[in-house]
């Protein structure tokens, strides 16, 4: 856990996910740290910038698929292509609020279609 590593970090915590969810998949959890901060055993990666589609979901984590469906539909309706990794920023988590008040920012990198 970052809190026990001694590394300074800034909220929110982030989740990075593949585009296609499977029964078993590799995900990453991260946080923003001051540039150059490092510690053996932890990987540091700078995520690329660029165009994204995003939405703010307020409610339980169990309802996230509804927000994702709407966001992916909006991306496809505009002729854009989603790119990995999909990012979730946990703005208000379970330790801070009841499930109906959780806030999760969903961010999907996008690319213009080569039609």
N, CA, C and O atoms as a MOPAC input file, in Angstrom:
PM7 MOZYME 1SCF
protein

 N      0.83800 1    -1.17400 1     0.00000 1
 C      0.00000 1     0.00000 1     0.00000 1
 C      0.88300 1     1.23800 1     0.00000 1
 O      1.89000 1     1.27700 1     0.70800 1
 N      0.53100 1     2.22500 1    -0.76600 1
 C      1.35100 1     3.42200 1    -0.88900 1
 C      1.53700 1     4.12700 1     0.44800 1
 O      2.60400 1     4.68400 1     0.70800 1
 N      0.52700 1     4.11000 1     1.28800 1
 C      0.63400 1     4.78600 1     2.56800 1
 C      1.74800 1     4.25300 1     3.44400 1
 O      2.27600 1     4.98100 1     4.28500 1
 N      2.11400 1     2.99900 1     3.26200 1
 C      3.15600 1     2.37700 1     4.07500 1
 C      4.51600 1     2.37100 1     3.38300 1
 O      5.49600 1     1.90700 1     3.96600 1
 N      4.59400 1     2.87100 1     2.16500 1
 C      5.85500 1     2.85200 1     1.42100 1
 C      6.75000 1     4.03100 1     1.73300 1
 O      7.95500 1     3.98300 1     1.49000 1
 N      6.16700 1     5.08500 1     2.26800 1
 C      6.94700 1     6.28900 1     2.50300 1
 C      7.02500 1     7.19100 1     1.27900 1
 O      7.67500 1     8.23600 1     1.32400 1
 N      6.37300 1     6.80300 1     0.18500 1
 C      6.37000 1     7.60900 1    -1.03700 1
 C      5.24000 1     8.62200 1    -0.94800 1
 O      4.10200 1     8.27700 1    -0.62900 1
 N      5.56600 1     9.86800 1    -1.23100 1
 C      4.53100 1    10.89800 1    -1.26200 1
 C      3.66000 1    10.67300 1    -2.49700 1
 O      4.17800 1    10.40700 1    -3.58200 1
 N      2.35900 1    10.77700 1    -2.34000 1
 C      1.45300 1    10.63400 1    -3.47800 1
 C      0.25400 1    11.54000 1    -3.25900 1
 O     -0.03800 1    11.96200 1    -2.14000 1
 N     -0.43000 1    11.82600 1    -4.35600 1
 C     -1.58800 1    12.71000 1    -4.31700 1
 C     -2.83800 1    11.93700 1    -4.72900 1
 O     -2.81000 1    11.18300 1    -5.70200 1
 N     -3.94200 1    12.12200 1    -3.98700 1
 C     -5.19500 1    11.51000 1    -4.42600 1
 C     -5.60600 1    12.08300 1    -5.77500 1
 O     -5.18600 1    13.19200 1    -6.10500 1
 N     -6.38100 1    11.40200 1    -6.54400 1
 C     -7.07400 1    10.15600 1    -6.22200 1
 C     -6.22600 1     8.93700 1    -6.56500 1
 O     -5.20000 1     9.03200 1    -7.23800 1
 N     -6.69100 1     7.79000 1    -6.07900 1
 C     -6.13100 1     6.52500 1    -6.54900 1
 C     -6.71000 1     6.25500 1    -7.92800 1
 O     -7.81900 1     6.69000 1    -8.23900 1
 N     -5.96100 1     5.53900 1    -8.75000 1
 C     -6.36500 1     5.24600 1   -10.12500 1
 C     -6.39300 1     3.74000 1   -10.34900 1
 O     -5.61400 1     2.99700 1    -9.75300 1
 N     -7.29400 1     3.30500 1   -11.21000 1
 C     -7.32500 1     1.93700 1   -11.70100 1
 C     -7.15200 1     1.98600 1   -13.21000 1
 O     -7.77800 1     2.80900 1   -13.87800 1
 N     -6.31100 1     1.11700 1   -13.75400 1
 C     -6.08900 1     1.02200 1   -15.20200 1
 C     -6.54600 1    -0.35200 1   -15.64900 1
 O     -6.14900 1    -1.36700 1   -15.07600 1
 N     -7.39600 1    -0.38100 1   -16.69000 1
 C     -8.02200 1    -1.61300 1   -17.12700 1
 C     -7.88400 1    -1.78500 1   -18.63300 1
 O     -7.76000 1    -0.80100 1   -19.36200 1
 N     -7.90500 1    -3.04400 1   -19.10800 1
 C     -7.90800 1    -3.26600 1   -20.56000 1
 C     -9.27100 1    -2.90100 1   -21.14200 1
 O    -10.24900 1    -2.75800 1   -20.40800 1
 N     -9.32700 1    -2.75300 1   -22.45000 1
 C    -10.60700 1    -2.45600 1   -23.11100 1
 C    -11.57100 1    -3.62200 1   -23.00600 1
 O    -12.75700 1    -3.42300 1   -22.74500 1
 N    -11.08300 1    -4.82700 1   -23.20400 1
 C    -11.93100 1    -6.01900 1   -23.18100 1
 C    -11.79000 1    -6.70400 1   -21.83400 1
 O    -10.73500 1    -7.24700 1   -21.50500 1
 N    -12.86300 1    -6.67300 1   -21.06300 1
 C    -12.83100 1    -7.30600 1   -19.75100 1
 C    -13.05900 1    -8.79700 1   -19.90900 1
 O    -13.96400 1    -9.23100 1   -20.62100 1
 N    -12.24100 1    -9.55900 1   -19.24800 1
 C    -12.32900 1   -11.01600 1   -19.29900 1
 C    -12.43900 1   -11.53700 1   -17.87400 1
 O    -12.31600 1   -10.78400 1   -16.90800 1
 N    -12.67300 1   -12.84800 1   -17.76200 1
 C    -12.76900 1   -13.43300 1   -16.43800 1
 C    -11.48000 1   -13.19400 1   -15.65200 1
 O    -11.52100 1   -12.87800 1   -14.46300 1
 N    -10.33600 1   -13.34700 1   -16.32300 1
 C     -9.03400 1   -13.05200 1   -15.72300 1
 C     -8.38600 1   -11.97200 1   -16.56200 1
 O     -8.30500 1   -12.08800 1   -17.78400 1
 N     -7.93100 1   -10.93700 1   -15.91200 1
 C     -7.31000 1    -9.84200 1   -16.63900 1
 C     -6.27100 1    -9.17300 1   -15.75600 1
 O     -6.29900 1    -9.30400 1   -14.53200 1
 N     -5.36400 1    -8.46200 1   -16.38600 1
 C     -4.35900 1    -7.71700 1   -15.65500 1
 C     -4.82700 1    -6.28100 1   -15.49500 1
 O     -5.18600 1    -5.62300 1   -16.47200 1
 N     -4.82100 1    -5.80500 1   -14.26800 1
 C     -5.17900 1    -4.42300 1   -13.98300 1
 C     -4.02600 1    -3.80000 1   -13.19800 1
 O     -3.18500 1    -4.50900 1   -12.64400 1
 N     -3.99600 1    -2.48700 1   -13.15600 1
 C     -2.98300 1    -1.77700 1   -12.38400 1
 C     -3.67400 1    -0.75200 1   -11.51100 1
 O     -4.69100 1    -0.17200 1   -11.89200 1
 N     -3.11700 1    -0.54000 1   -10.35100 1
 C     -3.60100 1     0.48800 1    -9.43600 1
 C     -2.46500 1     1.48200 1    -9.28300 1
 O     -1.30200 1     1.09600 1    -9.16300 1
 N     -2.80800 1     2.77200 1    -9.29000 1
 C     -1.75200 1     3.75400 1    -9.20000 1
 C     -2.18600 1     5.03300 1    -8.53600 1
 O     -3.34800 1     5.22300 1    -8.17800 1
 N     -1.21200 1     5.90200 1    -8.38300 1
 C     -1.43400 1     7.23000 1    -7.82800 1
 C     -0.38400 1     8.15300 1    -8.40800 1
 O      0.68400 1     7.71300 1    -8.83300 1
 N     -0.69900 1     9.43200 1    -8.42000 1
 C      0.25600 1    10.42100 1    -8.90600 1
 C      1.30400 1    10.65800 1    -7.82900 1
 O      0.97600 1    10.82500 1    -6.65400 1
 N      2.57100 1    10.67000 1    -8.24200 1
 C      3.66500 1    10.92500 1    -7.31900 1
 C      4.52300 1    12.05600 1    -7.86700 1
 O      4.47800 1    12.35200 1    -9.06100 1
 N      5.29900 1    12.68300 1    -7.00400 1
 C      6.21900 1    13.69400 1    -7.52100 1
 C      7.17500 1    13.05400 1    -8.51900 1
 O      7.57400 1    11.90300 1    -8.34500 1
 N      7.54200 1    13.78200 1    -9.55100 1
 C      8.41500 1    13.24400 1   -10.59500 1
 C      9.73200 1    12.78500 1    -9.98200 1
 O     10.33000 1    13.47000 1    -9.15300 1
 N     10.16300 1    11.60600 1   -10.41400 1
 C     11.43300 1    11.07800 1    -9.93500 1
 C     11.32900 1    10.24900 1    -8.67400 1
 O     12.31200 1     9.62600 1    -8.27300 1
 N     10.16200 1    10.21900 1    -8.03200 1
 C     10.00500 1     9.39300 1    -6.83000 1
 C     10.03700 1     7.93100 1    -7.23500 1
 O      9.38000 1     7.54300 1    -8.20000 1
 N     10.77000 1     7.13700 1    -6.53300 1
 C     10.82900 1     5.73000 1    -6.85100 1
 C     11.08100 1     4.89900 1    -5.61000 1
 O     11.49800 1     5.40900 1    -4.57000 1
 N     10.82100 1     3.61500 1    -5.73800 1
 C     11.06800 1     2.69500 1    -4.63900 1
 C     11.19900 1     1.30200 1    -5.21800 1
 O     10.40300 1     0.91500 1    -6.07400 1
 N     12.18300 1     0.54000 1    -4.77200 1
 C     12.32700 1    -0.82200 1    -5.28300 1
 C     11.05500 1    -1.62900 1    -5.08200 1
 O     10.41900 1    -1.55400 1    -4.03100 1
 N     10.69200 1    -2.39700 1    -6.09600 1
 C      9.50700 1    -3.24500 1    -6.01800 1
 C      8.24700 1    -2.61300 1    -6.56900 1
 O      7.25200 1    -3.30700 1    -6.77700 1
 N      8.26800 1    -1.29800 1    -6.81200 1
 C      7.11800 1    -0.62900 1    -7.39500 1
 C      7.47800 1    -0.16100 1    -8.79000 1
 O      8.60000 1     0.28300 1    -9.03400 1
 N      6.52700 1    -0.26000 1    -9.70600 1
 C      6.74700 1     0.21600 1   -11.06800 1
 C      6.19400 1     1.62100 1   -11.20500 1
 O      5.13400 1     1.93900 1   -10.66600 1
 N      6.92200 1     2.46000 1   -11.93400 1
 C      6.46000 1     3.80700 1   -12.19900 1
 C      6.30300 1     3.97300 1   -13.68800 1
 O      7.17900 1     3.59100 1   -14.46400 1
 N      5.19200 1     4.53900 1   -14.08300 1
 C      4.88100 1     4.71000 1   -15.49600 1
 C      4.20700 1     6.06000 1   -15.68800 1
 O      3.35300 1     6.46700 1   -14.90000 1
 N      4.60800 1     6.74000 1   -16.74400 1
 C      3.95500 1     7.98800 1   -17.10900 1
 C      2.95200 1     7.65200 1   -18.20500 1
 O      3.31900 1     7.11600 1   -19.25100 1
 N      1.69200 1     7.96700 1   -17.96000 1
 C      0.65600 1     7.67700 1   -18.95100 1
 C      0.66800 1     8.76300 1   -20.02000 1
 O      0.83400 1     9.94400 1   -19.71600 1
 N      0.49200 1     8.35500 1   -21.26900 1
 C      0.50200 1     9.35000 1   -22.33900 1
 C     -0.72700 1    10.24300 1   -22.28400 1
 O     -1.79500 1     9.82700 1   -21.83500 1
 N     -0.56000 1    11.46500 1   -22.74400 1
 C     -1.68000 1    12.38500 1   -22.84800 1
 C     -2.38100 1    12.19000 1   -24.17900 1
 O     -1.98000 1    11.33800 1   -24.97300 1
 N     -3.39900 1    12.95000 1   -24.42600 1
 C     -4.10900 1    12.87900 1   -25.69400 1
 C     -5.60000 1    13.05900 1   -25.50000 1
 O     -6.07000 1    13.42000 1   -24.42100 1
 N     -6.32800 1    12.80000 1   -26.56600 1
 C     -7.77800 1    12.92700 1   -26.53700 1
 C     -8.40400 1    11.83400 1   -25.66900 1
 O     -7.97000 1    10.68300 1   -25.68900 1
 N     -9.42200 1    12.21300 1   -24.91400 1
 C    -10.14000 1    11.24800 1   -24.08600 1
 C    -11.62800 1    11.56300 1   -24.11700 1
 O    -12.04100 1    12.68300 1   -24.41900 1
 N    -12.41100 1    10.56100 1   -23.80100 1
 C    -13.83000 1    10.73300 1   -23.50300 1
 C    -13.95800 1    10.38900 1   -22.02400 1
 O    -13.36000 1     9.42300 1   -21.55000 1
 N    -14.73200 1    11.17600 1   -21.30500 1
 C    -14.84600 1    10.89700 1   -19.88000 1
 C    -16.22700 1    11.23800 1   -19.35700 1
 O    -16.97500 1    12.00900 1   -19.96000 1
 N    -16.54200 1    10.64300 1   -18.21900 1
 C    -17.78800 1    10.93300 1   -17.52700 1
 C    -17.55000 1    10.77200 1   -16.04000 1
 O    -16.58500 1    10.13000 1   -15.62700 1
 N    -18.41600 1    11.34600 1   -15.24400 1
 C    -18.35100 1    11.21300 1   -13.79400 1
 C    -19.52000 1    10.35000 1   -13.34700 1
 O    -20.67900 1    10.68100 1   -13.59900 1
 N    -19.21300 1     9.24800 1   -12.68600 1
 C    -20.24400 1     8.34300 1   -12.17200 1
 C    -20.40600 1     8.58700 1   -10.68100 1
 O    -19.43000 1     8.56600 1    -9.93300 1
 N    -21.62700 1     8.81600 1   -10.25700 1
 C    -21.92200 1     8.94500 1    -8.83400 1
 C    -22.84200 1     7.79500 1    -8.46500 1
 O    -23.95900 1     7.68800 1    -8.97000 1
 N    -22.36300 1     6.94500 1    -7.58700 1
 C    -23.13100 1     5.77300 1    -7.17800 1
 C    -22.20300 1     4.60700 1    -6.91900 1
 O    -20.98100 1     4.75500 1    -6.92400 1
 N    -22.78900 1     3.44900 1    -6.69200 1
 C    -22.01900 1     2.26500 1    -6.30700 1
 C    -21.15500 1     1.75900 1    -7.46600 1
 O    -21.43800 1     2.01000 1    -8.63700 1
 N    -20.10700 1     1.04800 1    -7.09900 1
 C    -19.23300 1     0.44600 1    -8.10800 1
 C    -19.99100 1    -0.57400 1    -8.94800 1
 O    -19.64700 1    -0.80100 1   -10.10800 1
 N    -21.01500 1    -1.18600 1    -8.37700 1
 C    -21.82100 1    -2.15000 1    -9.10600 1
 C    -22.57700 1    -1.53700 1   -10.27600 1
 O    -22.97700 1    -2.25300 1   -11.19400 1
 N    -22.77600 1    -0.22600 1   -10.25600 1
 C    -23.46500 1     0.46100 1   -11.34100 1
 C    -22.50300 1     1.01600 1   -12.39800 1
 O    -22.95500 1     1.60800 1   -13.37800 1
 N    -21.20300 1     0.84000 1   -12.22400 1
 C    -20.23300 1     1.34300 1   -13.20100 1
 C    -20.47000 1     0.82800 1   -14.61800 1
 O    -20.27800 1     1.59000 1   -15.56500 1
 N    -20.88000 1    -0.43200 1   -14.81300 1
 C    -21.12000 1    -0.89200 1   -16.18600 1
 C    -22.13600 1    -0.03500 1   -16.94900 1
 O    -22.01900 1     0.11600 1   -18.16500 1
 N    -23.12000 1     0.52200 1   -16.25900 1
 C    -24.09400 1     1.39700 1   -16.92400 1
 C    -23.41700 1     2.66000 1   -17.45100 1
 O    -23.68700 1     3.09400 1   -18.57200 1
 N    -22.54500 1     3.24300 1   -16.64600 1
 C    -21.82200 1     4.44300 1   -17.07100 1
 C    -20.87500 1     4.11800 1   -18.21800 1
 O    -20.74800 1     4.90000 1   -19.16100 1
 N    -20.20800 1     2.96500 1   -18.14300 1
 C    -19.31600 1     2.55500 1   -19.22900 1
 C    -20.08400 1     2.33900 1   -20.52600 1
 O    -19.63500 1     2.76300 1   -21.59100 1
 N    -21.23700 1     1.68400 1   -20.44400 1
 C    -22.03100 1     1.45300 1   -21.65800 1
 C    -22.39400 1     2.76500 1   -22.33200 1
 O    -22.29600 1     2.88200 1   -23.55400 1
 N    -22.81300 1     3.75600 1   -21.54700 1
 C    -23.17500 1     5.05800 1   -22.11100 1
 C    -21.95700 1     5.75300 1   -22.70500 1
 O    -22.05800 1     6.36900 1   -23.76600 1
 N    -20.81300 1     5.66500 1   -22.04100 1
 C    -19.60600 1     6.32600 1   -22.53500 1
 C    -19.10500 1     5.66100 1   -23.81800 1
 O    -18.74500 1     6.35600 1   -24.76800 1
 N    -19.07700 1     4.33500 1   -23.86000 1
 C    -18.66200 1     3.63900 1   -25.08500 1
 C    -19.63100 1     3.92600 1   -26.23600 1
 O    -19.20300 1     4.07400 1   -27.38100 1
 N    -20.92800 1     4.00300 1   -25.94000 1
 C    -21.90600 1     4.32500 1   -26.98300 1
 C    -21.63500 1     5.71300 1   -27.55600 1
 O    -21.68200 1     5.89800 1   -28.77200 1
 N    -21.35100 1     6.68800 1   -26.69500 1
 C    -21.05700 1     8.05400 1   -27.16000 1
 C    -19.79100 1     8.08000 1   -28.01700 1
 O    -19.72600 1     8.80900 1   -29.00600 1
 N    -18.80000 1     7.29900 1   -27.64600 1
 C    -17.54800 1     7.23300 1   -28.42000 1
 C    -17.83800 1     6.68000 1   -29.81600 1
 O    -17.41900 1     7.26300 1   -30.81500 1
 N    -18.55200 1     5.56200 1   -29.88400 1
 C    -18.83500 1     4.91900 1   -31.17300 1
 C    -19.76500 1     5.76700 1   -32.03900 1
 O    -19.60800 1     5.79800 1   -33.26000 1
 N    -20.72800 1     6.45200 1   -31.42700 1
 C    -21.64300 1     7.31700 1   -32.18400 1
 C    -20.90000 1     8.44200 1   -32.89700 1
 O    -21.35300 1     8.92500 1   -33.93400 1
 N    -19.78000 1     8.85400 1   -32.35500 1
 C    -18.99400 1     9.93700 1   -32.94400 1
 C    -17.91200 1     9.42200 1   -33.89500 1
 O    -17.09500 1    10.19600 1   -34.39400 1
 N    -17.91500 1     8.12200 1   -34.13900 1
 C    -16.94900 1     7.53300 1   -35.05800 1
 C    -15.53800 1     7.49100 1   -34.51100 1
 O    -14.57500 1     7.48200 1   -35.27800 1
 N    -15.40100 1     7.46700 1   -33.18900 1
 C    -14.08300 1     7.42400 1   -32.55000 1
 C    -13.76100 1     5.99300 1   -32.12600 1
 O    -14.64900 1     5.14700 1   -32.02600 1
 N    -12.48300 1     5.74100 1   -31.87900 1
 C    -12.04900 1     4.41200 1   -31.43900 1
 C    -11.46600 1     4.49500 1   -30.03600 1
 O    -10.56200 1     5.29500 1   -29.79000 1
 N    -11.97100 1     3.67600 1   -29.10600 1
 C    -11.41300 1     3.66300 1   -27.74800 1
 C    -10.03500 1     3.00900 1   -27.74800 1
 O     -9.75600 1     2.11400 1   -28.54600 1
 N     -9.18300 1     3.47100 1   -26.84300 1
 C     -7.83100 1     2.94200 1   -26.69800 1
 C     -7.62200 1     2.51900 1   -25.24200 1
 O     -8.28900 1     3.02400 1   -24.33900 1
 N     -6.71000 1     1.60600 1   -25.03000 1
 C     -6.37800 1     1.16900 1   -23.67100 1
 C     -5.17900 1     1.97600 1   -23.17600 1
 O     -4.42500 1     2.50400 1   -23.99300 1
 N     -4.98600 1     2.08100 1   -21.89200 1
 C     -5.83900 1     1.54300 1   -20.84200 1
 C     -6.98000 1     2.49200 1   -20.49100 1
 O     -6.85300 1     3.71500 1   -20.55300 1
 N     -8.09300 1     1.87900 1   -20.12200 1
 C     -9.21900 1     2.62700 1   -19.58700 1
 C     -8.82100 1     3.00300 1   -18.16500 1
 O     -8.20700 1     2.21000 1   -17.45100 1
 N     -9.17400 1     4.21300 1   -17.76400 1
 C     -8.73800 1     4.71100 1   -16.45300 1
 C     -9.93400 1     5.04800 1   -15.58200 1
 O    -10.92000 1     5.61700 1   -16.05000 1
 N     -9.83500 1     4.69400 1   -14.32500 1
 C    -10.82500 1     5.09100 1   -13.33400 1
 C    -10.09600 1     5.87500 1   -12.25500 1
 O     -9.07100 1     5.42800 1   -11.74000 1
 N    -10.62200 1     7.04300 1   -11.91300 1
 C    -10.09800 1     7.83600 1   -10.80300 1
 C    -11.14600 1     7.78600 1    -9.69600 1
 O    -12.29100 1     8.19200 1    -9.89500 1
 N    -10.74900 1     7.29100 1    -8.53900 1
 C    -11.67400 1     7.12200 1    -7.41500 1
 C    -11.65200 1     8.39900 1    -6.57500 1
 O    -10.83800 1     8.54300 1    -5.66300 1
 N    -12.55600 1     9.31800 1    -6.89900 1
 C    -12.56900 1    10.63900 1    -6.28100 1
 C    -13.12200 1    10.61900 1    -4.86200 1
 O    -12.59600 1    11.29600 1    -3.97800 1
 N    -14.18000 1     9.84400 1    -4.64200 1
 C    -14.75700 1     9.63400 1    -3.31200 1
 C    -14.94300 1     8.13000 1    -3.17300 1
 O    -15.69700 1     7.52000 1    -3.93200 1
 N    -14.25700 1     7.53300 1    -2.20400 1
 C    -14.26600 1     6.08500 1    -2.05500 1
 C    -15.09500 1     5.60400 1    -0.87900 1
 O    -15.71900 1     6.38900 1    -0.16600 1
 N    -15.08200 1     4.29300 1    -0.69700 1
 C    -15.89300 1     3.65100 1     0.34200 1
 C    -15.56100 1     4.12900 1     1.74700 1
 O    -16.44100 1     4.14700 1     2.60900 1
 N    -14.32100 1     4.51500 1     2.00000 1
 C    -13.94400 1     4.98700 1     3.33000 1
 C    -14.47700 1     6.39200 1     3.60800 1
 O    -14.46100 1     6.85800 1     4.74700 1
 N    -14.95000 1     7.06100 1     2.55500 1
 C    -15.35900 1     8.46100 1     2.70100 1
 C    -16.86100 1     8.70500 1     2.60500 1
 O    -17.34700 1     9.74300 1     3.05400 1
 N    -17.59500 1     7.77100 1     2.03000 1
 C    -19.01800 1     8.02000 1     1.78300 1
 C    -19.76800 1     6.70500 1     1.61000 1
 O    -19.16100 1     5.67100 1     1.33100 1
 N    -21.09300 1     6.74700 1     1.77400 1
 C    -21.88900 1     5.54700 1     1.48000 1
 C    -21.87200 1     5.25900 1    -0.02400 1
 O    -21.54200 1     6.13000 1    -0.82900 1
 N    -22.23100 1     4.02700 1    -0.38900 1
 C    -22.14200 1     3.58600 1    -1.78800 1
 C    -22.85500 1     4.50700 1    -2.77000 1
 O    -22.34900 1     4.73500 1    -3.86800 1
 N    -24.00400 1     5.03500 1    -2.40700 1
 C    -24.74900 1     5.87900 1    -3.34300 1
 C    -24.06700 1     7.23200 1    -3.57700 1
 O    -24.47500 1     7.96800 1    -4.47500 1
 N    -23.04200 1     7.57500 1    -2.79200 1
 C    -22.33800 1     8.84300 1    -2.94200 1
 C    -20.90800 1     8.68600 1    -3.46200 1
 O    -20.16700 1     9.66600 1    -3.53100 1
 N    -20.51500 1     7.46900 1    -3.82800 1
 C    -19.17400 1     7.26800 1    -4.38300 1
 C    -19.04800 1     8.05300 1    -5.67600 1
 O    -20.01900 1     8.17300 1    -6.42200 1
 N    -17.86000 1     8.59100 1    -5.95400 1
 C    -17.62200 1     9.33700 1    -7.19400 1
 C    -16.43100 1     8.72500 1    -7.91700 1
 O    -15.32800 1     8.65200 1    -7.37600 1
 N    -16.67300 1     8.28800 1    -9.15000 1
 C    -15.64000 1     7.66400 1    -9.96200 1
 C    -15.60500 1     8.35000 1   -11.32400 1
 O    -16.61200 1     8.41700 1   -12.02900 1
 N    -14.45900 1     8.84400 1   -11.67200 1
 C    -14.27100 1     9.47100 1   -12.99100 1
 C    -13.79300 1     8.38900 1   -13.95500 1
 O    -12.76400 1     7.75600 1   -13.71700 1
 N    -14.53200 1     8.17400 1   -15.03900 1
 C    -14.18600 1     7.18500 1   -16.05200 1
 C    -13.55000 1     7.91700 1   -17.22800 1
 O    -14.12300 1     8.87100 1   -17.75400 1
 N    -12.37600 1     7.47400 1   -17.63700 1
 C    -11.62300 1     8.13500 1   -18.69200 1
 C    -11.19500 1     7.08400 1   -19.72000 1
 O    -10.52900 1     6.10700 1   -19.38100 1
 N    -11.58200 1     7.29600 1   -20.97000 1
 C    -11.21400 1     6.37200 1   -22.04200 1
 C    -10.43900 1     7.15500 1   -23.09400 1
 O    -10.99500 1     8.04600 1   -23.73700 1
 N     -9.16200 1     6.83100 1   -23.27700 1
 C     -8.41500 1     7.47200 1   -24.37600 1
 C     -9.09200 1     7.13700 1   -25.71100 1
 O     -9.56500 1     6.01800 1   -25.90900 1
 N     -9.13100 1     8.09300 1   -26.60300 1
 C     -9.78600 1     7.87300 1   -27.89800 1
 C     -8.86800 1     8.28100 1   -29.03900 1
 O     -7.91800 1     9.04400 1   -28.86800 1
 N     -9.18400 1     7.75200 1   -30.18600 1
 C     -8.45800 1     8.05400 1   -31.41100 1
 C     -9.48600 1     8.24700 1   -32.50900 1
 O    -10.49000 1     7.53700 1   -32.56700 1
 N     -9.22800 1     9.21600 1   -33.38300 1
 C    -10.15200 1     9.41000 1   -34.49400 1
 C    -10.05700 1     8.22900 1   -35.43300 1
 O     -8.96600 1     7.72900 1   -35.70200 1
 N    -11.19900 1     7.78100 1   -35.93300 1
 C    -11.22900 1     6.63000 1   -36.83500 1
 C    -10.57300 1     6.94600 1   -38.15500 1
 O    -10.67100 1     8.06600 1   -38.65600 1
 N     -9.91300 1     5.97200 1   -38.71200 1
 C     -9.28700 1     6.09100 1   -40.01800 1
 C    -10.23400 1     5.52900 1   -41.05200 1
 O     -9.96400 1     4.47700 1   -41.63200 1
 N    -11.34600 1     6.21500 1   -41.29500 1
 C    -12.38500 1     5.70000 1   -42.21300 1
 C    -12.06900 1     5.99600 1   -43.65200 1
 O    -12.83800 1     5.63100 1   -44.54100 1

